[in-house]
């Protein structure tokens, strides 16, 4: 039983690493993308109660987050093209 478990863990580890050259990089970028999307929703929610002066700042932050999201997506596409 212990031998089967060790072999199973070894096979799972090899499969997780071997199927994609950039597995950790892709995972890390996807995590960053999720964080940026959450930040974007929070900024869009702030527009509900922002004053006119604050809206200018929120709009600038939205543009910044949008640029970061686009950069992360471009990087994910680049890694995928390198792999395939």
Helices and strands as residue ranges (DSSP letters): H 2-18, H 23-46, H 52-83
